[in-house]
Amino acid sequence: MDRPTVLPTPLEVQVKARPLPRHVGIIMDGNGRWAELRGQPRLEGHREGSVSVREVTRTARRVGVQALTLYAFSSQNWARPAEEVAGLMELLREYLESERAEILDNGIRLNAIGEVEKLPRYVKEPLERLMADSAHNTGMVLTLALSYGGREELLRAARSLAESVARGELDPANLDANELESRLWTSGLPPVDLVVRTSGEQRISNFLLWQVAYAELCFTDALWPDFRTEEFLRCLSQYQGRERRFGLTSAQLNRDETPQRAKA
């Protein structure tokens, strides 16, 4: 999703030259607050937030992030006022239609996680169509977390494991982390290295609970509609400046025998 007429900033050049997180998850928070501060309906904040989605996706692909997961609609968001939910669903439909060509033309593979079956048909159909049409793309994976909840994901995985045990297909003694991960909605995606939350809130809010075990966390005061390329690049730069130890010591990280995951 490049904009060829825009030259990269010094920060973008710096970020591209250093090791990047393989998988970035973003909790896109602050749309409603952004609108309220301007005396506008909350839905206008979500509409402006879709511009940030487009720009951040373009930037992530351009610098070389392998996977980007956006927390677009949580399991708990269904409890919001019906008018706001309907408006969000319509914005999602508009996004899927307006970004279709750009996603396909730039080799991005669209993915979705969550209880997608709960989405209205006018959203689910274009979503499934674009996922199918982009399935063989080999560029960045863009995942939309829709009707998603980390607890709900883990509960479904636990049920799947229990059913396999009941059918005699799985010995509980052989259950390990890899087996559980294979039942998660994120199965097949790279490990989550960085989670960003906008709007100044500092909590995970039921997002990728299993996957963030060793992820770096970055909290920014920017409201999501104000979170554009430079703010995203600053988060990537902050990640690149951290030492990821995975439970080890700094001294161990410098030894040749350091486990591969600690070098990642």
C-alpha positions in Angstrom: 0.0 0.0 0.0 2.7 2.5 -1.0 2.3 6.1 -1.8 5.2 6.5 -4.2 5.1 10.3 -4.2 5.9 10.4 -0.5 9.6 10.1 0.4 10.4 8.2 3.6 11.2 10.2 6.6 14.5 9.8 8.5 12.6 7.9 11.2 11.2 5.4 8.6 14.7 4.9 7.1 16.0 4.2 10.6 13.2 1.8 11.4 13.7 -0.2 8.2 17.4 -0.6 8.9 16.8 -2.3 12.2 15.2 -5.7 13.2 11.4 -5.3 13.0 8.7 -7.0 15.1 7.3 -9.9 13.0 3.8 -9.5 14.2 2.3 -6.3 15.6 -1.1 -6.1 17.3 -2.9 -2.8 17.8 -5.7 -2.0 20.2 -7.3 0.9 18.3 -8.8 3.0 21.1 -10.0 6.6 21.4 -12.3 7.0 18.4 -15.4 8.0 20.4 -13.3 10.3 22.6 -11.8 12.0 19.6 -15.3 12.8 18.2 -16.7 13.9 21.6 -13.8 16.4 22.0 -14.8 17.9 18.7 -18.6 17.9 19.5 -19.2 15.3 16.8 -21.2 12.0 16.9 -19.1 9.0 18.1 -19.4 7.4 14.7 -17.4 10.2 13.1 -14.5 9.3 15.3 -14.7 5.7 14.0 -14.9 7.1 10.4 -11.8 9.1 10.9 -10.2 6.1 12.6 -10.6 4.2 9.3 -8.1 6.7 7.8 -5.6 5.7 10.4 -6.2 2.0 9.6 -5.4 2.7 6.0 -2.2 4.7 6.7 -0.9 2.4 9.4 -1.5 -0.7 7.2 0.4 1.0 4.3 3.3 1.9 6.6 3.5 -1.6 8.2 3.7 -3.2 4.7 6.2 -0.6 3.4 8.7 -1.1 6.3 8.4 -4.9 6.2 6.2 -6.0 9.1 5.1 -9.6 8.4 1.8 -9.5 10.1 -0.5 -6.8 11.5 -3.5 -7.5 13.6 -6.1 -4.8 14.3 -8.5 -5.1 17.2 -11.5 -3.8 15.3 -14.5 -5.0 17.2 -14.5 -7.0 20.5 -16.9 -9.6 21.8 -18.0 -7.1 24.4 -18.7 -4.3 21.8 -22.0 -6.0 20.9 -23.3 -4.5 24.2 -22.9 -1.0 22.9 -25.9 1.0 21.8 -27.6 -0.6 18.8 -27.2 2.5 16.7 -23.5 2.6 17.2 -23.1 -1.1 16.5 -25.0 -0.7 13.3 -22.9 2.2 12.3 -19.7 0.3 13.0 -20.9 -2.6 10.9 -21.6 -0.3 8.0 -18.2 1.3 8.3 -16.6 -2.2 8.2 -18.6 -3.0 5.1 -17.4 0.3 3.5 -13.8 -0.5 4.4 -13.9 -4.0 2.9 -15.2 -2.6 -0.4 -13.0 0.6 -0.6 -9.8 -1.2 0.3 -10.4 -4.3 -1.8 -8.3 -3.2 -4.8 -5.5 -1.9 -2.7 -5.2 -5.1 -0.7 -5.2 -7.3 -3.8 -2.9 -5.0 -5.8 -0.3 -5.0 -3.0 -0.1 -8.7 -2.3 -1.7 -8.5 1.2 -3.5 -11.5 2.6 -6.6 -10.5 4.5 -7.4 -12.6 7.6 -10.1 -12.5 10.3 -10.2 -13.9 13.8 -13.0 -14.0 16.3 -16.6 -15.1 16.2 -17.0 -14.0 12.6 -20.2 -16.0 12.3 -21.9 -13.4 14.5 -21.3 -10.6 11.9 -24.3 -9.5 9.8 -24.4 -11.1 6.3 -23.8 -7.7 4.6 -20.4 -7.6 6.4 -19.6 -11.3 6.4 -20.0 -11.9 2.7 -17.6 -9.2 1.4 -15.2 -10.2 4.2 -15.2 -13.9 3.2 -14.9 -12.9 -0.5 -11.9 -10.7 0.1 -10.2 -13.3 2.3 -10.7 -16.0 -0.4 -9.5 -13.7 -3.2 -6.4 -12.7 -1.3 -5.6 -16.2 0.2 -2.7 -16.8 -2.1 -1.1 -13.4 -1.6 2.4 -13.7 -0.1 2.9 -10.2 1.3 1.9 -8.9 4.8 -1.0 -10.6 6.6 -3.6 -8.1 7.7 -5.8 -9.6 10.4 -9.0 -8.0 11.5 -10.1 -9.1 15.0 -13.9 -9.0 14.7 -16.3 -10.1 17.5 -13.0 -11.1 19.1 -12.2 -11.8 22.7 -9.0 -13.5 24.1 -11.0 -15.4 26.8 -13.5 -16.5 24.2 -10.6 -17.7 22.0 -9.1 -19.7 24.8 -12.4 -21.2 25.8 -13.0 -22.4 22.3 -9.5 -23.9 22.1 -10.1 -25.7 25.5 -13.4 -27.1 24.2 -11.7 -28.3 21.0 -9.0 -30.0 23.0 -11.6 -31.6 25.3 -13.5 -33.0 22.3 -10.3 -34.5 20.9 -9.6 -36.2 24.2 -13.2 -37.5 24.4 -12.9 -39.0 20.9 -9.6 -40.7 21.8 -7.6 -38.6 19.4 -5.5 -36.9 22.0 -3.8 -38.2 25.1 -4.0 -35.5 27.8 -0.4 -36.5 28.8 0.8 -35.3 25.4 -0.9 -31.9 25.6 1.6 -29.1 25.2 1.7 -25.4 24.2 2.0 -26.2 20.5 -1.1 -28.3 20.6 -3.1 -25.6 22.3 -1.7 -22.9 19.9 -2.9 -25.0 16.9 -6.5 -24.6 18.2 -6.2 -20.8 18.5 -7.7 -18.4 15.8 -4.2 -17.0 15.3 -2.7 -20.4 14.4 -0.3 -20.0 11.5 0.5 -16.4 12.2 4.0 -15.3 13.4 4.5 -14.8 17.2 3.2 -11.5 18.5 6.3 -9.3 19.2 4.6 -6.0 19.8 1.2 -4.8 21.0 0.3 -1.1 20.8 -2.6 0.6 22.5 -3.6 4.1 21.7 -5.5 6.7 23.8 -3.5 6.6 27.0 -5.2 3.5 28.4 -2.8 0.9 29.8 -4.6 -2.4 29.7 -4.9 -5.4 27.3 -8.8 -5.5 27.2 -9.1 -9.2 26.4 -6.8 -8.9 23.3 -4.6 -11.9 22.3 -4.2 -13.0 25.9 -2.2 -16.2 25.2 -0.2 -14.6 22.4 1.1 -11.5 24.3 3.0 -13.7 26.9 6.4 -12.3 25.7 5.2 -9.4 23.6 6.6 -5.9 24.1 3.8 -3.4 25.1 3.7 0.2 23.8 1.2 2.7 25.2 0.6 6.0 23.5 -1.5 9.0 24.5 -2.5 9.5 20.8 -6.2 8.9 20.1 -6.6 6.3 17.3 -7.8 8.9 14.7 -4.6 10.9 15.4 -2.4 7.8 15.2 -0.7 7.9 11.8 2.6 7.0 10.2 5.0 8.9 12.4 3.4 7.8 15.7 3.4 4.1 14.4 7.1 4.5 13.5 7.9 5.8 16.9 6.3 2.7 18.5 8.4 0.5 16.2 11.5 2.4 17.1 10.7 2.1 20.8 10.4 -1.7 20.3 13.8 -1.8 18.5 15.4 -0.1 21.5 14.3 -2.8 24.0 16.2 -5.8 25.1 14.0 -8.9 24.9 15.2 -11.5 27.4 12.4 -14.1 27.5 13.2 -14.8 31.2 17.0 -14.9 30.6 19.6 -12.5 31.8 21.4 -9.9 29.7 24.6 -11.9 30.0 23.0 -15.0 28.6 21.7 -13.1 25.6 25.3 -12.4 24.6 26.4 -16.1 24.6 26.5 -18.3 21.6 24.3 -20.9 23.2 21.4 -18.4 23.7 18.1 -20.1 22.7 16.9 -19.0 19.3 13.7 -17.5 20.6 15.7 -15.1 22.7 17.5 -13.9 19.6 14.3 -13.3 17.8 
